[in-house]
């Protein structure tokens, strides 16, 4: 029969392994959903007086749409303008910016939305960004942040941490039991 300290070590190991597996499974599905629901802009060169477009198929009007844009190089003569057009071509959102940009807004209809980014400055820029349903921007009723989609990942992390703690306790118990056994053994007679 196994001693209690070994049972604790096994339980800790199972908890760590379960935490890793649950987090990995939820993270994998989260990443797949993220890539399906978003348009990624990667190293798009936007020259002065030129623009780029990105489209997003919106099927869920209950969730906010977000735009996150980052560009290089940073300089005082860079001015970018973002414009969002709804499926009918009407402008629903527009902003000018000269620093990294983030915005969230609600839409009232489904269909293909178009993001246009115009370089109004005198220097070309390399643009990276995301247009769509950005993770961690879950807004539920009453404009409260809703982290429900992350529950699986958080549960895996909690199991992992508990498993580490249990493993440490198990190791301490193994060491303490070994010391007790060494003290109980009679000294060797010469």
C-alpha positions as CSV (number, residue, x, y, z in Angstrom):
1,X,0.0,0.0,0.0
2,X,1.2,3.5,-0.8
3,X,2.2,5.8,1.9
4,X,0.3,9.1,2.3
5,X,3.2,11.2,1.0
6,X,3.4,9.3,-2.2
7,X,-0.4,9.5,-2.7
8,X,-0.1,13.3,-2.2
9,X,2.8,13.4,-4.8
10,X,0.7,11.5,-7.3
11,X,-2.4,13.7,-6.7
12,X,-0.2,16.8,-7.2
13,X,1.2,15.4,-10.4
14,X,-2.3,14.6,-11.7
15,X,-3.4,18.1,-10.9
16,X,-0.5,19.7,-12.6
17,X,-1.0,17.5,-15.7
18,X,-4.7,18.2,-15.7
19,X,-4.2,21.9,-15.4
20,X,-1.8,21.9,-18.4
21,X,-4.1,19.8,-20.5
22,X,-7.2,21.9,-19.7
23,X,-5.4,25.2,-20.3
24,X,-3.9,23.9,-23.6
25,X,-7.3,22.6,-24.9
26,X,-9.1,25.9,-24.1
27,X,-6.3,28.0,-25.4
28,X,-6.2,26.1,-28.6
29,X,-9.9,26.5,-29.2
30,X,-9.6,30.2,-28.2
31,X,-6.8,30.8,-30.7
32,X,-8.8,29.0,-33.5
33,X,-11.9,31.1,-32.7
34,X,-9.7,34.3,-32.6
35,X,-8.2,33.6,-36.0
36,X,-11.6,32.8,-37.5
37,X,-13.3,36.0,-36.2
38,X,-10.6,38.6,-36.8
39,X,-8.8,40.2,-39.7
40,X,-5.1,40.4,-39.0
41,X,-3.0,43.2,-40.6
42,X,0.6,42.3,-40.7
43,X,3.5,44.6,-41.8
44,X,1.3,46.4,-44.3
45,X,3.3,49.3,-45.9
46,X,1.2,52.4,-46.2
47,X,2.9,55.2,-48.2
48,X,1.9,58.9,-47.8
49,X,-1.5,59.7,-49.3
50,X,-2.2,56.0,-49.8
51,X,-4.6,53.7,-48.0
52,X,-5.1,50.0,-47.2
53,X,-8.4,48.2,-46.7
54,X,-9.3,45.2,-44.4
55,X,-12.7,43.6,-44.3
56,X,-14.5,41.8,-41.6
57,X,-17.6,39.6,-41.9
58,X,-19.8,40.4,-38.9
59,X,-22.4,37.8,-37.9
60,X,-22.9,38.7,-34.2
61,X,-24.1,42.2,-33.3
62,X,-24.2,41.5,-29.6
63,X,-20.4,41.7,-29.3
64,X,-18.4,44.9,-29.8
65,X,-16.0,45.2,-32.7
66,X,-12.5,46.4,-31.9
67,X,-9.6,47.9,-33.8
68,X,-6.0,47.7,-32.5
69,X,-3.4,49.3,-34.6
70,X,0.4,49.7,-34.2
71,X,2.8,51.3,-36.6
72,X,6.5,52.0,-37.1
73,X,8.4,54.3,-37.3
74,X,7.0,56.7,-34.8
75,X,7.5,60.3,-35.9
76,X,5.7,63.6,-35.6
77,X,4.8,63.7,-39.3
78,X,2.7,60.5,-39.3
79,X,-1.0,61.1,-39.2
80,X,-3.2,58.1,-39.9
81,X,-7.0,58.1,-40.4
82,X,-9.1,55.0,-39.9
83,X,-12.6,54.8,-41.3
84,X,-15.1,51.9,-40.9
85,X,-17.8,51.5,-43.5
86,X,-20.9,49.3,-43.0
87,X,-22.1,46.8,-45.6
88,X,-24.1,49.6,-47.3
89,X,-21.1,51.8,-47.5
90,X,-22.1,54.3,-44.8
91,X,-19.3,55.5,-42.5
92,X,-20.0,54.3,-38.9
93,X,-16.6,55.2,-37.3
94,X,-13.7,57.4,-38.1
95,X,-10.7,58.6,-36.2
96,X,-7.3,60.4,-36.8
97,X,-4.3,59.3,-34.8
98,X,-0.6,59.7,-34.6
99,X,0.1,57.1,-31.9
100,X,-0.8,53.4,-31.6
101,X,-4.6,53.2,-31.7
102,X,-7.3,51.2,-30.0
103,X,-11.1,51.6,-30.3
104,X,-14.2,49.6,-29.6
105,X,-17.7,50.1,-31.0
106,X,-21.0,48.4,-31.5
107,X,-22.6,47.6,-34.8
108,X,-26.3,47.3,-35.6
109,X,-26.2,45.1,-38.6
110,X,-24.5,41.9,-39.9
111,X,-22.5,41.9,-43.1
112,X,-19.1,42.8,-44.5
113,X,-17.5,45.9,-42.8
114,X,-14.5,47.6,-44.3
115,X,-11.7,49.3,-42.4
116,X,-9.7,51.8,-44.4
117,X,-6.5,53.3,-43.1
118,X,-5.2,56.4,-44.9
119,X,-1.7,57.7,-44.4
120,X,-2.2,61.5,-44.2
121,X,1.4,62.1,-43.2
122,X,4.6,62.6,-45.2
123,X,6.4,59.4,-44.1
124,X,5.6,55.7,-45.0
125,X,4.6,53.4,-42.1
126,X,4.5,49.7,-41.5
127,X,1.2,48.9,-40.0
128,X,0.2,45.9,-37.8
129,X,-3.2,45.4,-36.4
130,X,-6.4,43.5,-35.6
131,X,-9.9,44.3,-36.7
132,X,-12.6,42.2,-35.1
133,X,-13.6,40.6,-31.9
134,X,-10.5,41.1,-29.8
135,X,-10.1,38.8,-26.8
136,X,-10.5,40.2,-23.3
137,X,-13.0,42.8,-24.7
138,X,-16.0,40.8,-23.8
139,X,-18.8,43.2,-22.7
140,X,-21.9,41.7,-21.3
141,X,-25.1,43.2,-20.1
142,X,-24.8,46.6,-18.3
143,X,-21.4,47.2,-20.0
144,X,-19.7,44.8,-17.5
145,X,-16.6,42.9,-18.7
146,X,-17.5,39.3,-19.2
147,X,-14.6,36.8,-18.8
148,X,-16.8,33.7,-19.1
149,X,-15.0,32.6,-22.3
150,X,-11.8,32.4,-20.4
151,X,-13.1,30.2,-17.6
152,X,-11.5,27.0,-19.0
153,X,-8.1,28.6,-19.2
154,X,-8.4,30.1,-15.7
155,X,-9.6,26.7,-14.3
156,X,-6.5,25.0,-15.9
157,X,-4.2,27.6,-14.4
158,X,-5.8,27.2,-10.9
159,X,-5.5,23.4,-11.2
160,X,-1.8,23.8,-12.2
161,X,-1.0,26.1,-9.2
162,X,-2.9,23.8,-6.8
163,X,-0.9,20.8,-8.2
164,X,2.4,22.6,-7.7
165,X,1.5,23.4,-4.1
166,X,0.4,19.8,-3.5
167,X,3.7,18.6,-5.0
168,X,5.7,20.8,-2.7
169,X,3.7,19.6,0.3
170,X,4.3,16.0,-0.8
171,X,8.0,16.5,-1.2
172,X,8.2,18.0,2.3
173,X,6.3,15.1,3.7
174,X,8.6,12.6,2.0
175,X,11.6,14.3,3.5
176,X,10.1,14.4,6.9
177,X,9.1,10.7,6.8
178,X,12.6,9.7,5.6
179,X,14.1,11.6,8.6
180,X,11.7,9.9,11.0
181,X,12.6,6.4,9.5
182,X,16.3,7.2,9.8
183,X,15.9,8.1,13.5
184,X,13.9,4.9,14.3
185,X,16.5,2.5,12.9
186,X,18.8,1.1,15.6
187,X,22.5,2.0,15.2
188,X,24.7,-0.7,13.7
189,X,26.6,-2.8,16.2
190,X,30.2,-3.3,15.6
